Amino acid sequence: MPMRDVTSQLVQDLRAGFELLTRLPVPASLHAPRSDAAWCWPIVGIVVAGAGTGIAVLATKIGLPVATSALIMIVITSFVSGALHEDGLADCADGFYGGRDKARRLAIMKDSQIGSYGTLALLVAVLLRWTLLTALLAVGAYAEVIFAAALSRALMAAVMTVLPNARGEGLSQLVGRPTSIGAGVSVILAVLVGLVLVGFASVTMLVIAAGFAALVAWVAQAKIGGQTGDVLGATQQISELGALLTAVAMIGM
């Protein structure tokens, strides 16, 4: 393939990745969201977390408390991503534990209203992320924060590849399932980012985060027989928390 065509394809993939996972005003891709762009999802995570981290650092430099800066970062990253992943976590919590069978669980997950399980899941996730980010920002562990964001989005691609679509419709079905090669490239890219930014400590973060992602996949398989866009959002949220928890634990050792 000519270099110009390769470059054009890479640009289209990046457009598709940012168009799917963020609300940034990127030029629209020429095609519908597609799974073969999953390799670049870690790059999306780097940009989202990088923007939030940069603003948080700036807020700290002008005199705001680190805890306030961490909260600002959560607001910024949620705004940039359109709270897409947070919505998935809440929907999964409501559906998985509010329905008695697969059909009812999927129906609850599709409902735009949030229930008690979803509210509790969001509260716990946001509070936990806030405390972890506060701890990491306080010691200047910005690289760990950015790596966690990149890694969690790569693990979304992995879960999407392993599990079939449970609903047969929706955004996850439209995007399609990445090939094992595409998901592998995404994970390898995230690992390289971790080695460059964090060093070999990133391997521990990877193992723990992958364990958290596997737990989400196992529960999703048991509850609804596969994955949906909401399951992928929950995967991102929970695996990122796993990576952040690991980073804080290692720094505190």
N, C-alpha and C positions, 0 to 999 in steps of 0.2 A: 504494500500500500504506500503511495507517495506520501512524503512528509507533510505536505499541505493537507492531505486528507486525514492523516493521523491527528494533526493539530486541531483540525476542525471537529473531529470526533471527540477529542478531549474537552474542547470548549463546550460542545453540546452536552456532554455528560455532566460537566460542572454546572451548567445552566439548569439542567434537569434536577441535579441534586439540591441546589439552592432553592429552586422553585418548589420542590416537594417538601423540604424540611425546614424552610424558613419563610418569613414574610418580607424578606429583603427585595427591593425593587430591581431585580435582575432582569435582563432581557429574556423574554419567554423563549423556551426551547422550541425547536421545530416539531417535536414529537410529544406525544402524551408521556406522563411520567413512566419510566421503565426501569426494570430491574438491572439492566446491564450498566446502569450508572451507579450502582451500589458501591463500586470500588472507591468512589470519591466521597462517600458519606463522612469518613473521618476528617476530611478537609473542611467540610461544613461545620463539624464540631469544633475544629480549631478556630475558625472564623467567629463562630458564635461565642465560644468561651473567651477567645482573645479579646473581642470587643467588650464583653462584660468585665473581664479582669482589668483591662486597661482603664476603664471608667472607674472601677473600684479603687485601683491604685491612685488615680488622680484625686478621687474623693478623699482618700486618706492623706494625700500630700497637702491638701488645702485645710486639713485639720479635723475632718470628721472622724468619729470613732471607727475602729476596724469593724465592729459589729454592724454599724450603719452602712459602711461601704459594702459589706458582704450582702446585706439586704438589697442595696441598690443593684448589685450584680445579679441577684436572682430576678429582680424586676426587669432588668435590661435583657438578660438571656431569654426570659419567658416571653418578653415582647417580640424579640427578634425571631424566635421560633414559633410565634403564634400560640404559645402554650400547648402545642400539638401533643407533646409527650406527656405532659401533666394531665391533659384530657384523657389520654389513653389509660393512664394509671387509674384515674378515678372511675372510668367506665368498667375497667376490668374488676376492680374491687366491688363495684355494685353488682355486676353481672355474675361473677364467679360465686359470690356468697349471698346473693339475693334471689337467685333462681334455683329451682329444684331439678331441672333437666337442661340439656343442651339448648333446645329451642327457646326456652324461657330465658336462659342466660344470655343468648345472643340477642334476643329482643330487648332485654334491659340494657345491654351494652350499646345498642343502636339508639336508645332513647336519649335525647339531648339533656334531659333533666338529671341532676345529680342527687344521689341518695345518701343515706347515713354512712354506708361503707366507703363510698367514694370521698365524701367530705373528710372522714377520719383519715383515709389513706393520704389525701393531699396535705392535710395538716401535719401529719407525722413526717411525710417526705420533705416538705418545705422547712419545717423546724429543724429536722436533722441536717438538711443541706446547709441551712443557715449557720448552725453551730460548727459544722465541719469546715465550711468556707471561712468562717471567722478565725478558726484555729490556723488554717493554712495561710491565709492572707497575713496574719499577724507575724508569721515567721518568714514571709516572702517566698512561700512555696508555690509560686505562680505556675511553674512548669507542670507540677502535679495536677493542678486544676485543669489546665488545658489538655493534658494527656487523658485525663478521666473523661472529658467530653468527647474526644476523638475516639477513644476505645469503646465507649458505650454505643456509639453509632455504628461502629464496625460490628459489634456483637448483635445489633439489630439485623444486619445482613445475614449473619450466621444463623440466627434463629429462623429467619425468613426462608433460608435454604433448607433447614432441617425439617421444619414442620409444614404440612400442607395447609392451604387456606381452608379455614373452618366454615366460612359462610358461603363461598362461591360467588361473592359480589363484594362491592365496596372498594376502597382505595387500594388495599393490599392486593386484591384480585386484579385490579386495573394495572398496577405496577408490575405484577408478575413475580415469580420466584427467581432470585439470582442463581446463576449456576454456581457450582462448588468452586470453580476457578474465580469467579467474580467475588464471591464472599471471602475466599482465601486471600485475594489481592487486598481487599478492604482490611482484613485482620493484619496482614503483613505490613501494610502501610501504617496502621495504628501502632504496631510493635516497633517499627523503625522510628516513628515519631517519639515513642516512649524512650527508646534507647538514646536518642539524640538529646531529648529534653531532660530526662530524669535519670538515665543510666540504668544499671542492672536492677535497681529497685523497682523499675517498671514491670519486671517479670512477675514479681509478687503481686503487684496491682492487677496485672493481667489475669493471673490464676484466680484470684478472689473474685474479680468482676465477672469472669467467665463462669464461675460457680454460681453466682447470683443470677446470671442470665439463664443458665441451665435450669435453675430452680423455677424461674418464671415459665420456661418452656415446658417443664414437667407438669406444672400446675395447669397450664393452658391445655396441654394434651389431655389431661385427666378431666378437665371441666368442659371443654368444648371441642375436643378432638383436633386441635390445630391452632393456627395463628390467624389474627386479624390485624388491622392497623392499630387497634387499641392494644393488643398484646405486644406489638413492636414498640409502641410508646412506653408501655410499662417496662419492657425490657431495657430501654434506654435509661429510664429513671432509676430503676433498681440497680442495674449494673454500674451506673455512675456513682450511686451512693456507696456501693461496695468498694469501688476504686478509691473514693474519697476517704472512706473509713480506714482502708488499708494505709493510705498515705499518712493520715493523722496518727495512726498507731505506730508506724515506722518512725515518724519524726519524734514521737514521744518516747521512744525506746532509748 
